[in-house]
Amino acid sequence: MSISEAGGSAFTLDTAFKPETIGDEAVEQMVAILDLQDGAPSIERLRAWALAAADVRPGDICVDVGSGTGTMTRRLAALARVDSTPGKALGIEPNVTLREIAVRRAAGARSHAQFGPGLATDLPLPDGVADVVWCERVLQHVPDPAAAIAEIARVLRPGGRAVLLDSDHESRVESDMDPDVARALTTAFMSQLANPRAARNIPRQASAAGLVVDPDIGSSALVFPEEVLAAGRMHRMAADRAVADGLVDAATADAAVQALGDAARHGWAFSAVTVFGFVCRKP
Ligand SMILES: C[S@@+](CC[C@H](N)C(=O)[O-])C[C@H]1O[C@@H](n2cnc3c(N)ncnc32)[C@H](O)[C@@H]1O
């Protein structure tokens, strides 16, 4: 199912990607978003860069924190476990339904990836076991990201690498919308995230956790496909929140969502957020 077809009222800004969110419609929508992001060429470019920078090798023990549907866990498993090498990849995912989907997809792909429950701030692993910890677009949902990064540092072995990929939602750009209205929608969207400016704080939080951040920081804009913009659901949710928060009046919000949708139907809409990539090493 594509995101534009995914419907249902159970999916809202404040339920998206929460560990406790269940229910068919909400999960379908989350999976649709993750599949869409998996298919985005810009995300693939950032992932390929980060995989190369982290130098994942056969025999490595890899942990994917907040693994979602397990796409990157499967990729890490394929790199770490080659033929009979003892490497492995473990996805830690607190959302029970996403975890079940990840297990099913790994079985379908004949992947060695394994999955278990856990929170980024309380990883079910001993100290110093991991060669690589991958944590992609998770910290924006975590109320205490500094504690999560300290926990990631704890489970890394000396010489291990943490790959932290995350957005900074203040970098949102929207075409065909008055900038002040676009800012109101972004403000409303960000108010529903635990840590909407996740990326900019990662170097400080990683340094405080004793990690050394590579000077080459990756970035790639997640450009939302026109089908998403034409469907209008993503901006509708932000607009409804902005109206409820008194940031913009309903008529202005409706007109903004309509204008972006119209632009998408004409084929010239543009909406994006920047995702940054940090490779951090444990001395
Ligand atoms: C946007 S999804 C990203 C999934 C996956 N990393 C990817 O890039 O495809 C965010 C994920 O973080 C998980 N998550 C939310 N809060 C978390 C927490 N406190 N600890 C670990 N994972 C969390 C969600 O359940 C969801 O799977």
The ligand as an SDF file (V2000), in Angstrom:
LIG
                    3D

 27 29  0  0  0  0  0  0  0  0999 V2000
   10.9770    6.8350   11.9300 C   0  0  0  0  0  0  0  0  0  0  0  0
   11.1030    5.2260   12.5980 S   0  0  0  0  0  0  0  0  0  0  0  0
   12.7140    4.7170   11.9630 C   0  0  0  0  0  0  0  0  0  0  0  0
   12.8540    3.2130   11.8530 C   0  0  0  0  0  0  0  0  0  0  0  0
   14.1750    2.7370   11.2620 C   0  0  0  0  0  0  0  0  0  0  0  0
   15.2920    3.1180   12.1010 N   0  0  0  0  0  0  0  0  0  0  0  0
   14.3550    3.2620    9.8670 C   0  0  0  0  0  0  0  0  0  0  0  0
   15.1790    4.1690    9.6750 O   0  0  0  0  0  0  0  0  0  0  0  0
   13.6870    2.7720    8.9490 O   0  0  0  0  0  0  0  0  0  0  0  0
   11.4130    5.4560   14.3170 C   0  0  0  0  0  0  0  0  0  0  0  0
   11.5460    4.1640   15.0990 C   0  0  0  0  0  0  0  0  0  0  0  0
   11.9920    4.4510   16.4240 O   0  0  0  0  0  0  0  0  0  0  0  0
   11.2710    3.6260   17.3180 C   0  0  0  0  0  0  0  0  0  0  0  0
   11.3130    4.2630   18.6350 N   0  0  0  0  0  0  0  0  0  0  0  0
   10.5250    5.2490   19.1230 C   0  0  0  0  0  0  0  0  0  0  0  0
   10.9020    5.5500   20.3740 N   0  0  0  0  0  0  0  0  0  0  0  0
   11.9580    4.7500   20.6890 C   0  0  0  0  0  0  0  0  0  0  0  0
   12.7860    4.5860   21.8450 C   0  0  0  0  0  0  0  0  0  0  0  0
   12.5890    5.3240   22.9330 N   0  0  0  0  0  0  0  0  0  0  0  0
   13.7660    3.6630   21.7870 N   0  0  0  0  0  0  0  0  0  0  0  0
   13.9780    2.9230   20.6820 C   0  0  0  0  0  0  0  0  0  0  0  0
   13.2230    3.0380   19.5620 N   0  0  0  0  0  0  0  0  0  0  0  0
   12.2290    3.9340   19.5690 C   0  0  0  0  0  0  0  0  0  0  0  0
    9.8910    3.5500   16.6950 C   0  0  0  0  0  0  0  0  0  0  0  0
    9.1210    2.4780   17.2140 O   0  0  0  0  0  0  0  0  0  0  0  0
   10.2470    3.3910   15.2240 C   0  0  0  0  0  0  0  0  0  0  0  0
   10.4880    2.0730   14.8670 O   0  0  0  0  0  0  0  0  0  0  0  0
  1  2  1  0
  2  3  1  0
  2 10  1  0
  3  4  1  0
  4  5  1  0
  5  6  1  0
  5  7  1  0
  7  8  2  0
  7  9  1  0
 10 11  1  0
 11 12  1  0
 11 26  1  0
 12 13  1  0
 13 14  1  0
 13 24  1  0
 14 15  1  0
 14 23  1  0
 15 16  2  0
 16 17  1  0
 17 18  1  0
 17 23  2  0
 18 19  1  0
 18 20  2  0
 20 21  1  0
 21 22  2  0
 22 23  1  0
 24 25  1  0
 24 26  1  0
 26 27  1  0
M  CHG  2   2   1   9  -1
M  END
$$$$
